[in-house]
Amino acid sequence: MQAGIPGPDGWLNRTGQQTVSGRLAFLRLLVPAVEELHLRVESFERMMLEAGADSDTIGELHAHGWEVDVWTVAAGTEGWHARMDAAVAAGVDMITTTTAPGPGACVSRGLTSAVWDARQPSRG
């Protein structure tokens, strides 16, 4: 795949890199001072799907020096529990939400505010 040429899925690859890891390394060269990467939940899910089940994509992001935030996971939307659980399992640092989930979710996931930091220990 060449830079600037849409791939078979129609997405434009601006880096010329064919792997998620390669794109991340290229992005790090472009913006070396960035400390946080905020990924829309749909982009996060697509990235994880593309990388494959055995990948450590979030670990690679951490290796590049980034903390990872997935946004917006809103309580009550279809599949929000699964989306939140997948983000936590992948190792993200933060999950941004516009809603306060039910009390059970707050206790089981340590959610205490509009931005939940997955690195905080569970309060349940």
Secondary structure, DSSP 8 states (H G I E B T S, - for coil): --TTEE-TTS-EESS---SHHHHHHHHHHH-TT--EEEEEHHHHHHHHHHH-TT--HHHHHHHTT-EEEEE---TTSTTHHHHHHHHHHHT-SEEE-SS---HHHHHHHT--SSEEETTS----
